[in-house]
Amino acid sequence: MLFQSSLIDTPLGPMVAVADENVLHLLEFADRLRKGLAAVPGETSPLLSIAQELRHYFAGQLQEFTTPVSPLGTPFQKRVWEELQKIPYGETRSYAMIAAAIGRPTAFRAVAQANGANQLAIVIPCHRVINTSGALGGYNGGIARKQWLLQRECKAALHGRF
């Protein structure tokens, strides 16, 4: 299978997107890129779609992504990521709340690890997960980006932009 990649400029810095002809597999901030998929530069339908959706998201015109994705992870990670996608735009959940929602109430640390393993930043909104205390917790894109994303989403939701 041939993976293709593109660099997408965003207000928070460039992001690297990797997809095949059908689905997006990776979306991360370029300066925080972890080991990823081997890919060649190119354009596929999912790469074009996510670039357009990110433009709309950052312009405050999109709150739910429709680009098809295929996250690479364990069954537990995928279950956590499915739950993350249920967090409404402009809202947050704690790691403990996510653990309870997937039927594993004591697995909040494992949920935090799965959250950190997410390779589809923003699309799978791991930035919407915070500590039970209300502290931001971690974010692979950096705490400043997490804070920016949460403030932007909360402000847009409060002002009824959607």
C-alpha positions in Angstrom: 0.0 0.0 0.0 1.3 3.4 -1.0 1.1 6.2 1.6 1.3 9.8 0.5 1.9 12.8 2.6 1.3 16.5 2.6 2.2 19.5 4.8 -0.7 21.6 5.8 -0.2 25.1 7.2 -2.4 26.0 10.2 -2.5 28.9 12.6 -0.8 26.6 15.1 2.0 25.6 12.8 2.4 23.1 10.0 0.8 19.7 10.2 1.9 16.5 8.5 -0.9 14.4 7.0 -0.5 10.9 5.7 -3.1 9.0 3.8 -3.6 6.2 1.2 -6.2 6.6 -1.5 -9.1 6.0 0.8 -8.4 7.1 4.4 -6.3 9.5 6.5 -3.9 7.6 8.8 -1.9 10.3 10.5 -2.2 14.0 11.3 0.3 15.6 13.6 2.0 18.9 14.1 5.3 18.8 12.2 7.4 19.9 15.1 6.0 17.1 17.3 6.0 14.3 14.7 6.6 11.0 16.2 7.6 7.9 14.3 5.1 7.8 11.5 4.2 6.0 8.3 6.7 5.9 5.5 5.2 8.1 2.8 6.0 10.0 -0.3 4.8 13.5 -1.1 1.5 13.5 -3.0 -2.2 14.2 -3.1 -5.0 11.8 -2.4 -8.7 12.5 -1.8 -8.3 12.2 2.0 -5.3 14.6 2.0 -7.2 17.2 0.0 -10.3 16.7 2.2 -8.5 17.1 5.5 -6.6 20.2 4.2 -10.0 21.8 3.3 -11.6 20.7 6.6 -8.7 22.1 8.7 -9.1 25.5 6.9 -12.8 25.5 7.8 -12.1 24.3 11.4 -9.5 27.0 12.1 -11.8 29.6 10.5 -14.5 28.6 13.0 -16.8 27.1 10.4 -16.5 23.4 11.2 -16.9 21.4 14.3 -17.0 17.8 13.0 -14.6 16.2 10.6 -15.9 13.9 7.8 -12.6 12.9 6.2 -12.4 9.1 6.4 -9.8 8.0 9.0 -8.2 4.7 10.0 -6.3 5.1 13.2 -3.5 2.7 13.8 -3.6 1.3 17.3 -4.6 -1.5 19.7 -8.3 -2.4 20.2 -8.2 -0.6 23.6 -6.7 2.6 22.0 -9.3 2.5 19.2 -12.1 2.2 21.8 -10.8 5.2 23.6 -10.4 7.2 20.4 -14.0 6.3 19.4 -15.1 7.7 22.8 -13.1 10.9 22.2 -14.9 11.5 19.0 -18.2 11.7 21.0 -17.0 14.7 23.0 -19.0 17.6 21.7 -17.2 20.6 20.2 -16.5 23.2 22.9 -16.7 20.7 25.7 -14.2 18.7 27.7 -14.1 15.3 29.5 -11.7 14.0 32.1 -9.6 10.9 31.6 -11.7 9.3 34.4 -14.9 10.1 32.5 -13.6 8.5 29.4 -12.6 5.4 31.3 -16.0 5.1 32.8 -17.7 5.7 29.4 -15.8 2.7 28.0 -16.7 0.5 30.9 -13.2 0.6 32.5 -13.6 3.1 35.3 -10.2 2.3 37.0 -8.3 2.5 33.7 -7.9 6.3 33.6 -4.1 6.0 33.3 -4.4 3.6 30.4 -6.9 6.1 28.8 -4.4 8.9 29.3 -1.8 6.7 27.5 -4.2 5.9 24.6 -5.0 9.6 24.4 -1.3 10.4 24.1 -0.9 7.7 21.4 -3.5 9.4 19.1 -2.0 10.1 15.7 -4.9 12.0 14.3 -4.6 15.4 16.1 -7.7 17.6 16.2 -9.7 15.1 14.1 -9.8 12.7 17.0 -10.1 15.5 19.7 -7.7 14.3 22.3 -7.2 18.0 23.2 -10.7 17.9 24.8 -9.5 15.6 27.5 -8.4 17.2 30.8 -7.6 16.1 34.3 -10.4 15.6 36.8 -9.1 18.6 38.7 -9.7 20.8 35.6 -6.0 21.1 34.8 -5.1 20.7 31.2 -3.0 17.6 31.5 -0.7 16.7 28.6 -0.9 17.1 24.9 1.5 15.8 22.2 1.0 19.1 20.3 2.1 21.0 23.4 0.1 22.6 26.2 0.0 26.0 24.5 -1.7 24.5 21.5 -4.1 22.5 23.7 -5.1 25.7 25.5 -5.5 27.6 22.3 -7.7 24.9 20.8 -9.9 24.6 23.9 -10.3 28.4 24.2 -11.1 28.8 20.5 -13.7 25.9 20.5 -15.3 27.1 23.8 -15.5 30.7 22.5 -17.1 29.6 19.2 -19.6 27.4 20.9 -20.6 30.1 23.4 -21.1 32.6 20.7 -23.3 30.3 18.7 -21.1 30.3 15.6 -22.5 26.9 14.7 
